[in-house]
């Protein structure tokens, strides 16, 4: 596995989760811009996803999101070796 941050060709934003509003997740980018992330249907239906997200908010962790789709990257900060 490789780290996403080592691959400059990917369209990834680093964000910190600020809060959850209905089915949207408010995040802040490193540059301070606020955006909404839209969870997939699978994520919306998963109670463990929401519990984990609340823990991430408390810990103030940074997550990668897809720059164009504004969705969380399910592999976190890791990429397969062939990416």
C-alpha positions as CSV (number, residue, x, y, z in Angstrom):
1,X,0.0,0.0,0.0
2,X,1.0,3.6,-0.7
3,X,-0.1,6.7,1.0
4,X,-2.5,9.0,-0.9
5,X,-0.4,12.1,0.1
6,X,2.5,10.6,-1.9
7,X,0.5,10.6,-5.1
8,X,0.1,14.2,-6.4
9,X,-2.0,13.0,-9.4
10,X,-5.0,12.2,-7.4
11,X,-7.8,14.8,-6.9
12,X,-8.1,14.5,-3.1
13,X,-8.8,17.1,-0.5
14,X,-7.8,16.8,3.1
15,X,-10.7,17.8,5.3
16,X,-11.7,17.9,9.0
17,X,-15.2,16.9,9.8
18,X,-17.2,19.7,11.6
19,X,-20.6,18.2,12.0
20,X,-23.5,16.1,10.7
21,X,-26.6,17.8,9.3
22,X,-29.4,15.5,8.2
23,X,-27.7,13.3,5.5
24,X,-24.8,15.7,4.8
25,X,-21.5,16.0,6.5
26,X,-20.0,19.5,6.9
27,X,-16.2,19.6,6.5
28,X,-13.4,22.2,6.5
29,X,-10.5,22.0,4.1
30,X,-6.9,22.8,5.0
31,X,-7.4,26.2,3.3
32,X,-10.4,26.9,5.6
33,X,-13.1,26.4,2.9
34,X,-16.3,24.7,4.2
35,X,-17.9,22.0,2.1
36,X,-20.6,19.3,2.4
37,X,-19.7,15.7,1.9
38,X,-22.5,13.4,0.7
39,X,-22.3,9.9,2.0
40,X,-23.1,7.0,-0.3
41,X,-26.4,5.0,0.3
42,X,-24.4,2.2,1.9
43,X,-22.8,4.7,4.3
44,X,-26.2,6.3,5.1
45,X,-27.7,3.0,6.0
46,X,-24.8,1.9,8.2
47,X,-25.2,2.9,11.9
48,X,-21.5,2.1,12.6
49,X,-20.5,4.6,9.9
50,X,-22.3,7.4,11.8
51,X,-20.9,6.3,15.2
52,X,-17.4,6.3,13.7
53,X,-17.9,9.7,12.2
54,X,-18.9,11.1,15.6
55,X,-15.7,9.7,17.1
56,X,-13.7,11.3,14.2
57,X,-15.4,14.7,14.9
58,X,-14.4,14.4,18.6
59,X,-10.8,13.5,17.8
60,X,-10.6,16.3,15.1
61,X,-9.0,13.9,12.6
62,X,-8.4,14.8,9.0
63,X,-9.8,12.6,6.2
64,X,-9.4,12.4,2.5
65,X,-12.3,13.2,0.2
66,X,-12.7,13.0,-3.6
67,X,-12.3,16.5,-4.9
68,X,-15.0,16.4,-7.6
69,X,-17.6,14.1,-6.0
70,X,-17.1,15.3,-2.4
71,X,-17.3,11.8,-1.0
72,X,-15.2,10.1,1.6
73,X,-12.5,7.8,0.2
74,X,-13.2,4.3,1.6
75,X,-9.6,3.2,1.7
76,X,-8.7,6.1,4.0
77,X,-5.2,7.4,3.3
78,X,-4.0,4.2,1.7
79,X,-3.9,3.2,-2.0
80,X,-3.2,-0.2,-3.6
81,X,0.4,-0.6,-4.9
82,X,-0.7,-0.4,-8.5
83,X,-2.4,3.0,-8.2
